[in-house]
Amino acid sequence: MVDVHGVHKSFGPLEVLRGVDLQVRAGEVTVILGPSGSGKSTLLRTINHLEKLNRGWISIDGELIGYRRSGGKLHELKEKDVLRQRTHIGFVFQNFNLFPHLTVLENLVEAPVSALRRPRKDAVAAAGRLLERVGLADKADAYPRQLSGGQQQRVAIARALALEPKVLLFDEPTSALDPELVGEVLDVIKDLARTGTTMIVVTHEIGFAREVADTVVFMDGGVVVEQGPPAAVLDAPRHERTGAFLSKVL
Ligand SMILES: Nc1ncnc2c1ncn2[C@@H]1O[C@H](COP(=O)(O)OP(=O)(O)OP(=O)(O)O)[C@@H](O)[C@H]1O
């Protein structure tokens, strides 16, 4: 379970998150929608502690992320402890972020060997299974530059899974893709949803949200304006701001 509690985040005078509360149950998919600049990416980045919080806390399966509590106060964890926590939080970026100098297989093997100390042989076998799962077993020896954007993103998803994360965070995973490649990436994410992977997906793909989300969250101005099952939020929004946003994107 991911628990985001009263999270505030500012960049200088700009208050980007203004008290965000969010709970994601294990095995469920939460899709976050909202206009540009509403704080969606910043929220994802606070969950794996790429951004420090100004107030509030985030826990995953009961473990505080980025901080420890002592004497009623939160103290920031050391970098090595944050890195250890991050290995359990998969992050899939808009622009794939694969290692360009490593083959597809090596991209998947690198982190389990270095961060989880898995024997290389086991990591290679697991990487092979993950590549099967995303339909890219035949690309194990290719370099990222030899793949389409959709294939690169499927490798990025497999790489995130290689760390056996407790939760997978997706930051607009299809918005850098040509339209004809969007479906193949969404299909991989749908498949993960069917197998009970806990996920938080920031996307503008409303059809995907309707089909896959357990919960749809609408953010605006750094707060959660509305959340609920897809049919409730998408078809009968209670808040004017949600309705106004949806009327522009639907
Ligand atoms: N590192 C930073 N320093 C300063 N301002 C930032 C930083 N990161 C984000 N912001 C600002 O915070 C606000 C929210 O950005 P964020 O990327 O979280 O929004 P978003 O909802 O994900 O938008 P989009 O849909 O366009 O990606 C924006 O005004 C952005 O310029």
PDBQT file of the ligand as one rigid body, heavy atoms in Angstrom, charges set to zero:
ROOT
HETATM    1  N1  LIG A 301      12.627  21.375 -10.240  1.00  0.00    +0.000 N 
HETATM    2  C1  LIG A 301      11.713  22.370 -10.391  1.00  0.00    +0.000 A 
HETATM    3  N2  LIG A 301      12.043  23.643 -10.125  1.00  0.00    +0.000 NA
HETATM    4  C2  LIG A 301      11.140  24.639 -10.254  1.00  0.00    +0.000 A 
HETATM    5  N3  LIG A 301       9.868  24.459 -10.641  1.00  0.00    +0.000 NA
HETATM    6  C3  LIG A 301       9.473  23.212 -10.915  1.00  0.00    +0.000 A 
HETATM    7  C4  LIG A 301      10.377  22.090 -10.820  1.00  0.00    +0.000 A 
HETATM    8  N4  LIG A 301       9.702  20.960 -11.146  1.00  0.00    +0.000 NA
HETATM    9  C5  LIG A 301       8.447  21.353 -11.464  1.00  0.00    +0.000 A 
HETATM   10  N5  LIG A 301       8.315  22.698 -11.318  1.00  0.00    +0.000 N 
HETATM   11  C6  LIG A 301       7.086  23.458 -11.564  1.00  0.00    +0.000 C 
HETATM   12  O1  LIG A 301       6.048  22.852 -10.818  1.00  0.00    +0.000 OA
HETATM   13  C7  LIG A 301       4.821  22.932 -11.500  1.00  0.00    +0.000 C 
HETATM   14  C8  LIG A 301       4.207  21.565 -11.611  1.00  0.00    +0.000 C 
HETATM   15  O2  LIG A 301       5.018  20.774 -12.478  1.00  0.00    +0.000 OA
HETATM   16  P1  LIG A 301       4.712  19.245 -12.760  1.00  0.00    +0.000 P 
HETATM   17  O3  LIG A 301       5.703  18.804 -13.778  1.00  0.00    +0.000 OA
HETATM   18  O4  LIG A 301       4.634  18.502 -11.489  1.00  0.00    +0.000 OA
HETATM   19  O5  LIG A 301       3.255  19.326 -13.405  1.00  0.00    +0.000 OA
HETATM   20  P2  LIG A 301       2.463  18.265 -14.268  1.00  0.00    +0.000 P 
HETATM   21  O6  LIG A 301       1.075  18.273 -13.749  1.00  0.00    +0.000 OA
HETATM   22  O7  LIG A 301       3.180  16.979 -14.250  1.00  0.00    +0.000 OA
HETATM   23  O8  LIG A 301       2.488  18.910 -15.714  1.00  0.00    +0.000 OA
HETATM   24  P3  LIG A 301       2.640  18.229 -17.181  1.00  0.00    +0.000 P 
HETATM   25  O9  LIG A 301       1.340  17.514 -17.445  1.00  0.00    +0.000 OA
HETATM   26  O10 LIG A 301       2.851  19.408 -18.077  1.00  0.00    +0.000 OA
HETATM   27  O11 LIG A 301       3.824  17.311 -17.119  1.00  0.00    +0.000 OA
HETATM   28  C9  LIG A 301       5.113  23.594 -12.848  1.00  0.00    +0.000 C 
HETATM   29  O12 LIG A 301       4.794  24.961 -12.749  1.00  0.00    +0.000 OA
HETATM   30  C10 LIG A 301       6.597  23.390 -12.999  1.00  0.00    +0.000 C 
HETATM   31  O13 LIG A 301       7.168  24.417 -13.778  1.00  0.00    +0.000 OA
ENDROOT
TORSDOF 0
